[in-house]
């Protein structure tokens, strides 16, 4: 009988598993060729390649046959400090636990440090996390051997009870400080915010109200049982008596339950909006406790009138010259019944262009706005003013806040360097125009006093200009404060200034 592929393949499988008559681990009578077809008995088998056997075995240090070249490649090393004397920041401590603080109190703490290095220490930036404030430094350059401190403050008024943690990132020129990246030290502040009395819910939030429409809420105030303090209310004050009133019911209907103690008190809050806009009122409960003399209940919300304005404000974090504002439209519409709505007058802050369109006669308008492209880059704060025939909203103001990025940008935006006297220093700056290849660049009338400047034109339209700064060889040791002025053909950005700051130390 002729050998069929099925029979030969089954023999190959049995031999590969070490089973079946005539199977030999060193030499198989049935093997497969490169195309996967089985070879019949009696043919010369091809030499089998054992890739795992030819691969060098990995061994750990200390084991026989260990070869250091088998180690995986290391990650690129972090930025290294330049040659010469270096600063060194040493803190007395980096962590502080303020234990407990009563809600409403402030905590202030100082982190003393000393420059133990041999060069000036520069505190470039102190960046606290949300909820913590860093007090400005008296000076940010610390000489070798000098000491200073970083002071931070924490206000617990708006914080919830419980453990609070904050970090403060200190950016310096010390290359050995690497708590969070190169030249960054991290300080820590933590502790518990406690309350002896609390309100449930903790705030009075208004939603969907119109002017003159009253609303009521109930708040329960009770003691937390901490240190045996008992709630005794002396008096209650409100920030706006004309719109906000409080009625105290003692004891609370929930007094004596598992969640509320026997001293719990109910407060019936009533609010009748007397104006349109954002509400930021406060209810202050004065207690007879020395530990927590006041309990604050915020009243927040937004009151609408017969005219709806969307959006109520415009904020653009980043805006590039020539682009469309997003959002670039304000809609004004009547929300209920009433006489036809009319826009009597439309105006805006200088630099902000507006245009009015009537969408639905007497009910719906759209205001198109854009920024004057010729204005100077930087922050912009203005408003759109809309005069209406409405009795409760005769005038509407929509704040507009944005930051216009310059069309011409340099990388880096500023130059900071450290070098030694007599050693060459070269810095390259890339200058490009965002969104357009049309840029002409030349050196301004004021040239840097300590640097030679060379401008290399791009070979293709989309490539940036290359500006090379070369430190003059006769520059004396000391602190360098200079600037590079470049002229452009961009309206509103005819000149760009790149600050140059650095220190040249005495070579050694």
C-alpha positions in Angstrom: 0.0 0.0 0.0 1.3 3.4 -0.9 2.2 5.7 2.0 -0.5 8.3 2.4 0.1 11.7 3.9 -2.2 11.0 6.8 -0.3 7.8 7.8 3.1 9.4 7.6 2.0 12.5 9.5 0.6 10.4 12.3 3.9 8.6 12.6 5.7 12.0 12.8 3.4 13.1 15.6 4.0 9.9 17.5 7.8 10.2 17.2 7.7 13.8 18.2 6.0 12.8 21.4 8.5 9.9 22.0 5.9 7.2 21.4 5.3 4.5 18.8 7.5 1.7 17.5 11.0 2.6 16.2 11.0 6.1 17.7 14.5 7.4 18.5 15.1 10.7 20.3 18.4 11.2 18.4 17.3 10.2 14.9 13.7 9.9 13.7 12.7 7.7 10.8 9.9 10.1 9.8 10.7 13.9 9.8 9.3 16.9 8.0 11.0 18.9 5.3 11.1 22.7 5.2 7.7 22.9 3.4 6.0 20.8 6.1 5.6 17.6 4.0 6.5 14.4 5.7 9.5 12.4 4.4 9.0 8.6 3.9 10.9 6.1 5.8 14.5 5.6 4.7 15.2 9.1 3.5 18.0 11.1 5.1 16.5 13.5 7.7 17.5 17.1 7.6 19.6 18.4 10.5 17.3 19.8 13.2 18.1 23.3 14.5 17.5 23.7 18.2 17.3 27.5 18.6 16.8 27.4 22.3 20.0 25.3 22.7 22.1 27.7 20.6 20.8 30.7 22.6 23.3 31.7 25.4 21.8 31.0 28.8 21.2 34.1 31.0 23.0 33.8 34.3 22.8 36.0 37.4 25.9 37.7 38.9 27.8 35.3 41.0 26.8 32.2 39.0 29.4 30.3 36.9 29.6 31.5 33.4 28.1 35.0 34.1 28.9 37.5 31.4 28.3 41.2 32.1 27.6 41.8 28.4 24.4 39.8 28.6 22.8 42.5 30.7 20.0 44.5 29.1 21.0 48.0 28.0 20.6 50.6 30.6 18.2 53.6 30.3 19.8 56.9 29.3 21.4 58.6 32.2 19.7 61.7 33.7 21.1 65.2 33.0 24.5 65.6 34.5 25.8 68.7 36.3 28.1 71.0 34.4 31.8 71.0 35.4 32.9 73.3 38.2 31.6 74.2 41.7 28.0 73.2 42.3 25.3 74.2 44.8 23.7 71.7 47.3 20.4 72.3 49.0 20.0 70.5 52.3 16.7 70.7 54.2 16.4 70.3 58.0 13.3 68.2 57.2 11.1 67.5 54.2 8.0 66.2 55.9 5.8 67.8 58.5 2.7 66.4 60.2 0.5 69.1 61.8 -1.5 66.3 63.6 -5.0 67.9 63.9 -6.5 71.2 63.1 -10.0 72.4 63.6 -11.8 73.2 60.4 -11.6 77.0 59.7 -8.1 77.3 61.1 -4.9 78.1 59.2 -1.6 76.2 59.4 1.7 77.8 58.6 5.0 76.0 58.5 8.6 76.7 57.5 11.1 74.3 55.9 14.6 75.6 56.7 17.4 74.7 54.3 21.1 75.5 53.8 23.3 75.7 50.7 26.2 73.4 51.6 27.6 73.5 48.1 30.3 75.8 46.6 28.2 77.8 44.2 25.1 80.0 44.4 21.9 78.1 45.0 19.0 79.4 42.9 15.4 78.7 43.9 13.7 78.9 40.4 10.1 78.1 41.4 8.1 76.8 44.4 5.0 74.9 43.2 2.6 73.7 45.9 -0.2 71.3 45.2 -3.9 72.4 45.2 -5.1 73.7 48.6 -1.7 74.8 49.8 -0.1 78.3 49.3 3.6 79.1 49.2 4.6 82.4 50.7 7.0 84.3 48.4 10.7 84.0 49.2 12.6 87.0 50.4 15.4 86.1 48.0 15.8 83.3 45.6 19.6 83.2 45.3 21.4 81.7 48.3 25.2 82.0 48.6 27.3 79.0 49.7 27.0 78.5 53.5 23.8 80.7 53.7 20.5 79.4 55.1 16.9 80.4 54.3 13.5 78.8 54.5 10.4 78.0 52.5 7.2 78.9 54.2 3.8 77.4 53.2 0.3 78.1 54.5 -2.8 75.8 54.5 -6.4 77.1 55.1 -8.8 74.4 56.2 -12.0 76.5 55.8 -13.0 74.9 52.5 -11.6 71.4 53.3 -13.6 68.4 54.2 -12.9 66.7 57.6 -10.3 63.9 57.4 -6.7 63.4 56.4 -5.3 66.1 54.1 -2.0 65.7 52.2 -0.1 68.3 50.2 3.2 68.4 48.4 5.5 71.3 47.5 7.8 71.0 44.6 10.9 73.1 44.9 12.7 73.7 41.6 16.4 74.6 42.0 19.7 74.5 40.1 21.0 71.6 42.3 21.5 68.6 40.0 21.8 66.2 42.9 18.3 66.9 44.2 16.1 64.4 42.4 12.9 63.7 44.4 10.8 64.2 41.3 13.1 64.6 38.3 16.4 66.4 38.1 16.8 69.5 40.3 13.5 69.1 42.1 13.0 68.7 45.8 9.6 67.6 47.2 8.3 68.7 50.6 5.3 67.1 52.3 2.6 68.5 54.6 -0.2 66.5 56.1 -2.6 66.3 59.0 -6.2 65.7 60.0 -9.0 68.4 59.7 -11.5 67.8 62.5 -14.8 69.2 63.4 -16.8 69.1 66.7 -20.0 70.2 65.0 -21.2 69.6 61.4 -24.1 70.4 59.1 -25.9 67.9 57.0 -26.0 68.7 54.1 -22.9 70.9 54.4 -24.1 73.6 51.9 -27.3 75.1 50.5 -27.2 74.8 46.7 -29.6 76.7 44.4 -30.4 75.3 41.0 -32.8 76.4 38.3 -34.2 79.4 40.2 -35.4 82.6 38.6 -35.6 86.0 40.3 -38.4 86.2 42.9 -38.9 82.5 43.0 -38.6 81.3 46.7 -37.1 77.9 47.7 -36.6 76.1 51.0 -34.2 73.6 52.4 -33.6 71.9 55.7 -30.2 71.4 57.3 -29.5 69.4 60.5 -26.6 70.6 62.7 -25.3 68.2 65.3 -22.2 67.4 67.3 -19.7 64.7 66.2 -19.1 63.4 69.7 -15.5 64.4 69.6 -14.1 65.1 73.1 -17.6 65.2 74.5 -18.5 68.6 73.0 -22.2 69.4 73.1 -23.9 71.7 70.5 -25.2 74.9 72.0 -26.2 77.6 69.5 -25.8 81.2 70.6 -27.0 83.0 67.5 -27.3 82.7 63.7 -26.3 85.4 61.1 -26.9 85.5 57.4 -25.0 87.6 54.8 -28.1 88.8 53.0 -31.1 89.1 55.3 -33.3 90.6 52.5 -33.2 87.3 50.6 -32.1 84.6 53.1 -33.8 83.6 56.4 -33.3 80.8 58.9 -35.7 79.2 61.3 -34.3 77.0 64.1 -36.3 73.9 65.3 -35.0 72.4 68.5 -34.6 69.5 69.0 -34.3 68.0 65.6 -36.8 65.4 64.4 -33.7 63.2 63.9 -32.2 63.9 67.4 -31.2 60.8 69.3 -30.9 58.6 66.3 -27.7 56.5 65.5 -26.4 59.2 63.2 -27.4 62.3 65.1 -26.9 62.9 68.8 -29.6 64.2 71.2 -28.4 67.8 70.7 -29.2 67.9 67.0 -31.0 71.0 65.7 -32.9 71.5 62.4 -32.6 74.7 60.4 -35.3 75.6 57.9 -33.6 77.8 55.3 -35.6 80.0 52.9 -34.1 81.9 50.0 -35.9 84.4 47.7 -33.6 85.7 45.0 -33.5 89.4 44.9 -31.0 89.7 42.0 -29.8 87.8 38.9 -26.5 86.2 38.7 -24.2 84.0 40.9 -25.1 83.6 44.5 -22.3 83.5 47.1 -24.1 83.9 50.5 -23.1 82.4 53.9 -24.9 81.3 57.0 -22.8 81.7 60.1 -23.9 79.7 63.2 -22.2 81.0 66.4 -21.9 78.3 69.1 -20.9 78.5 72.8 -18.0 76.2 72.2 -14.4 77.5 72.6 -13.1 74.7 70.4 -15.3 75.5 67.4 -17.0 78.8 67.9 -18.5 79.0 64.4 -20.2 76.7 61.8 -20.3 78.0 58.2 -22.9 76.9 55.7 -22.3 78.2 52.2 -25.2 79.2 49.9 -24.2 78.8 46.3 -26.0 78.9 42.9 -27.0 80.9 39.9 -30.2 82.9 39.5 -31.7 83.3 36.0 -34.0 86.1 34.8 -36.5 86.3 31.9 -33.5 86.4 29.5 -31.1 83.5 29.1 -27.5 84.2 28.1 -25.3 81.3 26.9 -22.5 81.1 27.8 -22.6 83.4 30.8 -18.8 83.9 30.4 -16.1 82.9 27.9 -12.7 81.6 28.9 -10.1 80.4 26.4 -7.0 79.0 28.0 -4.9 79.2 24.8 -5.6 81.1 21.7 -3.4 81.5 18.6 -3.4 84.6 16.4 -5.7 84.2 13.4 -7.7 81.3 14.8 -11.4 81.3 15.5 -12.5 81.8 19.1 -14.1 78.7 20.6 -16.8 79.5 21.7 -17.1 82.5 19.4 -20.9 83.1 19.8 -23.1 84.4 22.6 -26.9 83.6 22.4 -29.5 85.8 24.0 -33.1 84.5 24.2 -36.3 85.1 26.2 -37.1 82.2 28.5 -40.8 82.9 29.2 -43.7 85.0 28.2 -43.4 88.7 27.8 -43.0 91.5 25.3 -40.7 91.0 22.2 -37.1 91.1 23.2 -35.0 93.8 21.6 -31.2 94.5 21.7 -31.0 98.2 22.1 -27.2 98.5 22.1 -24.2 96.2 21.7 -20.6 97.1 22.7 -17.4 95.5 23.8 -13.9 96.1 25.2 -11.4 97.5 22.8 -9.7 94.7 20.9 -12.8 92.5 20.9 -14.9 92.8 17.7 -18.7 91.9 17.9 -21.5 91.5 15.4 -25.2 91.0 16.1 -27.6 88.7 14.2 -31.3 88.3 14.8 -32.2 84.6 14.7 -35.9 84.7 15.7 -37.6 88.1 15.7 -38.3 89.3 19.2 -37.0 86.1 20.9 -33.5 84.9 19.9 -30.3 86.8 19.0 -26.7 85.7 18.4 -23.6 87.8 19.0 -20.5 86.8 17.0 -17.2 87.8 18.4 -13.5 87.6 17.5 -10.3 89.1 18.7 -8.4 91.8 16.9 -5.6 89.9 15.2 -3.2 92.9 15.4 -3.3 93.1 19.2 -0.2 92.3 21.3 0.1 88.7 22.5 -0.5 87.9 26.1 -3.5 87.9 28.6 -6.7 89.6 27.6 -9.6 90.4 29.9 -12.7 92.2 28.5 -16.4 91.9 28.3 -19.4 92.1 25.9 -22.1 94.5 27.0 -25.7 94.0 25.7 -28.4 96.6 26.4 -31.9 95.1 26.4 -35.5 96.2 26.7 -36.0 93.8 29.6 -37.2 95.1 33.0 -35.3 92.6 35.2 -32.2 92.4 32.9 -31.8 95.7 31.2 -28.1 95.1 30.7 -26.1 91.8 30.3 -22.4 91.6 30.7 -20.4 88.6 29.4 -16.8 88.5 30.6 -14.2 87.3 28.1 -10.9 86.0 29.3 -8.2 84.4 27.2 -4.5 84.2 26.6 -3.2 84.8 23.2 -0.1 82.9 22.3 2.4 84.7 20.1 2.4 83.6 16.5 6.2 83.7 16.5 7.6 81.3 19.1 11.1 80.5 20.1 12.4 77.3 21.7 13.5 77.9 24.4 11.7 81.0 25.3 14.5 82.1 27.6 18.2 81.1 28.0 19.7 80.2 31.3 23.3 78.9 31.4 26.2 78.0 33.7 29.7 78.0 32.4 33.4 78.6 33.3 35.6 81.5 32.3 37.6 80.6 29.2 35.4 77.7 28.1 33.3 77.9 25.0 29.5 78.1 25.3 27.2 77.8 22.3 23.3 77.8 22.5 21.0 77.2 19.6 17.5 78.7 19.5 14.7 77.6 17.1 12.3 80.4 15.9 9.1 79.6 13.9 5.7 81.1 13.0 2.8 78.9 14.1 0.2 78.2 11.4 2.1 79.9 8.6 5.4 79.6 6.8 5.6 83.3 6.1 8.2 84.5 8.5 11.1 86.9 8.0 13.6 87.1 10.8 16.6 89.4 11.4 18.7 90.7 14.2 17.4 93.7 16.1 19.2 97.0 16.7 20.1 96.0 20.2 22.6 93.1 20.1 23.7 91.0 23.2 26.7 92.4 24.8 28.3 89.0 25.7 27.3 86.9 22.7 27.9 86.7 19.0 24.7 86.0 17.1 24.3 84.1 13.8 20.9 83.5 12.0 20.6 80.6 9.6 17.7 80.9 7.2 15.5 77.7 6.8 16.1 75.8 3.6 12.4 74.9 3.3 9.3 77.1 4.2 8.1 74.9 7.1 11.4 74.6 8.8 12.4 77.0 11.7 15.1 79.6 11.8 18.2 78.6 13.7 19.7 81.3 15.8 23.1 80.5 17.4 24.5 82.3 20.4 28.2 82.0 21.0 29.7 83.3 24.3 32.5 85.8 23.6 35.8 84.4 24.8 36.8 87.5 26.8 33.7 87.5 29.0 34.6 87.9 32.6 33.3 85.7 35.5 30.1 86.8 37.2 26.4 87.0 36.7 25.2 87.6 33.1 21.9 89.4 32.4 21.4 90.0 28.7 18.7 89.7 26.0 18.4 88.9 22.3 16.1 91.1 20.2 14.8 89.8 16.9 12.8 91.6 14.3 9.9 89.9 12.4 7.4 90.7 9.7 4.3 89.7 11.9 1.9 92.5 12.8 1.7 93.0 16.6 4.9 91.0 17.0 7.4 93.2 15.2 10.0 92.4 17.9 10.5 89.4 20.1 12.8 89.5 23.1 14.6 86.4 24.5 16.0 86.9 28.0 19.5 85.5 28.6 20.6 84.9 32.2 23.5 82.9 33.4 26.5 82.6 35.7 30.2 82.3 34.6 32.4 80.9 37.4 36.1 81.2 37.8 37.8 78.3 36.0 39.8 76.1 38.2 
